[in-house]
Amino acid sequence: MDDYAHSVEAAGAELPPALAAYAAHLLRRAYIRSNRLAPEFVPVGGGAGSARDFQVLAAIGEPTASYSQQDLGERLGINRTTMVKLIDRLEAAGQVIRSRNPEDRRSYVLALTDEGRAAIKALEPAMSASDDRLTAALNPEQRDRLDELLATLLSRPQPPGEQRRTGSLIAQAHHFVRRGIEDALTDVGLQARHFGALTVLADGPCSQQQLARRLGISDQAILQIVDDLEHAGRVVRERDPLDRRRYALRLTDPGQEALRTSRQVVEAAESELGRTLGADGRAELHGLLITLLRADV
C-alpha cells in the first residue's frame, strides 16, 4: 500500500476513458489531488504540522473511535514504520496518549488530549479551505452528497452538523477500496498500480512519460511500476515507430493475459461498491468524482 508522501499528481494529468470507468481509480485520483492541494503548516506545539497529521488527529478524535496504531495505519494507508514515528512525535508533543486496550492488554489504543483537540481547531481553517478548493466544481448539494456517499462506503454515517472533511473522507475511502482490490489481486501477482498501467497500455504503446501522465502520477512514481512489469515480462520497451529516438512501452502476450485476469478481479470489487451504495449510489459517486476531477485547480 502506498504512503501519503509518495502520491504526487503529474503535471498535465489526463483521465483515460478506460480507467475513468472505475470508481476505485477516480478515488485514487481524487486522493492524489487532495494531497497536492493540502496546505503546509507551521507545526502546532511541535506536533501536528501536515494534512496527514491532521487526518490522524481527526480520526483519533472521532466520538466512537478506539484505534490501535495498526488499525489507524490500515484505515489511513500509512505504513507501520511511518505510523510509529508519527504517533511518537504527536505523543511527545502532548497531543496524543497511548493507553492499554481493555479488550486486549497486549495492545494500546490512542486518544486525543486537550492539546490534540486544540491542534485540530488550529489547523481546521486551512484544511477547510483546502477542501473548498478540492470541491470547487461541486455545488453545496453535490458536495454534501459526495460526503454522504463516502461516509456510507466507510460504514460511518456522519452525524448531523459534523464538520465536513471531504479530503479526509476521500483519503479513507481510497485506502479502504484499494486495500480490498490489493488483497483480491494477490493471487494474480499484481498490484492495483500495475492494473492501471496495463489498462492504459492496452490502448496502444506509449512512452513512459505519457503513461505517467495518463495515470496521473509523476515521472518518478512510474519508474517502479514499469520496472515491475518489465521484469515480469508483461511489458517490453521498443523503439517508437513515430520517433526512433524514443522508446515506447508495449504489452506482451503475458501482459494481455494478466490484464484479462486482473480486470475480472477489479470489476468484482467495483460490483461490491454497488452492493454497498446501491446501483444509483455507485453511479452518483462516479459522476461526482468525475466532476471534481475535471475542475481546473
N, C-alpha and C positions, 0 to 999 in steps of 0.2 A: 504494500500500500504506500502511496506516495506521501511525502511530507509537505506541509504548508509552504516551506521556503523554496521547494523545487517546482512550484506551479507558477509559470511565467507565461503571460499571454504574448503571442507573437505579434510583431508589427504587421499590419495589413492582413490579420487573420481572416480566413474565409470560413464558410459554413457549407461544406459539401452536402448535396441533397441526400446521398446515401447514408450519411451519418446523422443528418438533421431529422431523419425519421425516428431516431431513438431518443426517448426522453432521458435515458441514462447519459447519453453524450451531451445533451443540452444542459443537464445539471452540471456535468463536468465543466462545460464551457462557462456557465454562469458562475461557478465556483472560482474558476481562474480569473474571470473578470472582477469578481468581488475582491479577490486578493490584490489585483492591480489597483483598484480604487481605494483600498484600505488606507486610512490615514497613518501618519507616523506620529508618535507621541514622545514627549519627554517622560521617562518612567515616573510613575506615581509612587512616591515613598521608596524609591529604589526597587520597586517590584514591577507591577504591570506596566508595560511600555510598548505594546503592539496590539494589533487587532486580534491575533491569536490568543494573547494573554487575556484580552477582554472576553473572548468567547469561552475560555476556560473558567474564568471567574463567574461569568453569567450562568454557565451550565451548573457549576457547583452551587450557585445561589438559588437555583430553581426550588420552588416550595416543597416539592416531594423528592428532591434529589438525594441520593445516597450512593455516591460513586467511589469506587477504588480508583487508584491511578490507572490500572489496566482497563477498567470499564470506560473511564473517561477518554483514555487514549484511543480505544476502539471506536467510540462514538464520534470523536473529532478527527480521526485519521492521523493521529500523532504517534510516532513510533515510541517504543518503551524507553530507549535511552534519552530521547528528547524530552519525554514527559517527566522522567525522573528529575532531570536538570531544571525543567520549568517549575515543577512543584517545589523543589528545593529552594529556588530563588524566591518564589512567592511566599513560602513559609518563612524564610529568613527576613522578608520584608514585613512579616506580621499580617499578611493578607489572607493566608490560608493556614488551617491547622489540620494535622492528621490525628485520628483517634482510632482505637481498636474497634473493629467491626463486631457489634454484639452478636451477630449471626454467624461469624466466622472469625475466631480470635487470632487466626494466622494472618489476617489481612487488616488493612486500615481503610477507613473511609475519610473523605475530605469534607471540610466545612469552611464556610466563609467566616471571617472575623469582622468586627466593625470597620477595621481598616480596609478589608476587602470590599465591603459594601460601599465605602467612601470612594474607593478606586473606580468601581463601576460607575458611580454617579459622576465622577470627574471625567471619565472617558466617554460617557454616553452621548454628549452633544456631537462630538466628532464622528462617532460611529453612526449616529442617526443621519448626519449629513452625508456620509459615505453611502448609506443605504438609499438615501434620496437620489443620489447620482446614479446608483446602480439601477434603480427602478424608474428612472426619469421618463421612459417611454410608456409607462403604465399609468392609467388614471387611478385615483384612490380606491375605487371599487375593484379594479383589476388587481391592484396590489394586495388589498385585503383578501381577495380570493386566492391569490398565489400563496400568501401566508397560511391560509386555511388549508389548502391542499397539501402543502409541505408538512404542516403540523399533523395532518391526518396520516400522511405517509409514514411519519415517525411514531404514530400511535400516541401522540402527545398533544391533544387539542389545546389551544391557547385559551386561558381564562379570559372572560370579558374585561376589557380595559387594560390588558397587559401590554407593556411597551413592545412595539413591533420591532423585530430584529431580523429583517429579511435575509441579510447576508449570512447571519448565523444559521438560520433555517436552511438556506441553500447549502451551506457547508456540511451540515449534519445529514441532510437528505442525500447529498452527493456521496458521502462516505458510506452511508447505510446501503444505498443501491449498489455502489461499486463493490462493497465487501461481498454482497451476495453474488455478483457476477464473477468476481475473482475466485470465490470458492467453487462456483459451478464450472469455471474454466480450467480448474486444476487438472482434471483428468485429460484434458485436451493438450496440456503442456503449454498453454498460452496465458497471457495476462490481458486485461482489458485494453491496455495501451497497444498491445500487438494487434488486437482485433481491429482497432481503429485504423492502424496503418494498413493492414491487409485490405480493409474495406475501401480505403481511398485508392490503393494501387490496383484494385480490381477494375477501376475505370480506365486504366491505362498507365504506362510508365510515366514517371515524373522524377524530377531531381529531388535530392534530399531537402533542399531549401523549400521547394514547392510543397513537399509532403509536410514539413513543419508548419507552413502557413495554413494548409488545409486542415491540419489537426488543431490549429490554434495554439501551438506551443513554440517555444524558442528554438533556434538552431542548435543550441547546446543540448536542450532536452531531447531532441530527436536522435542524437548520436547513439545512445544506448539501445533505443528501440530498433534502429536499423542494424546495429551490430548483432543484437539477439536474433533477429530474423535471418540475417545473412549467415550467421554461424549455424543455424538450424536448417539451412538450405531452402528456406521459404522465399527468399528474395535474392536476386543477383543484381550486380551493377554492370551495366553495359554502356557502350558509347551511345550518346544521344543522337539519333539519326538526323535530328534537326540542327544539331550543333556538335560537331565531332570533338570540340574542345571540352565538352562536359560529359558527365556520366548520368545515366538515368537508372532508376530502380525499377525492376520488373518482377512480378510474381512468377514463381516456378510452379510446376505441377504440384509438388508438396504444399506450396503456399496456397494454391487454389483449394486443395483438399482441406487444409487447416481452416481456411475461411468458411467453407461449407459447413464443417462440423461446428465451429465456434459460433456461426450465425444462428444455428439452431438453439444453442445454449443461451445466447444473448436474447433471442426473441422469446424464449421461455421466461426469462427474467422480466422482460417487458410485459408479458402477459400477467405476471404476478402483480405488477403495478395496477393493471386493470382490475384485478380481483380486490385490491386494497381500496382503490379510489372509485371503482366503477368505470365502465367504458366511457361515459361522458366526462367523468373527472380526469381520467387519463388524457383524453383529448384536450380538455381545458388546460391542464398543466402543460402539455406540449405547446399549445398555442400561446400561452402566456410567456413561456420561456423563449419561444421564437421572437416574440415582440420585444422582450427585454434585450435579447442578444443583437437585434438589428438596430438598436439605438446607437448613435454615433457619440460615444463618450470617451 
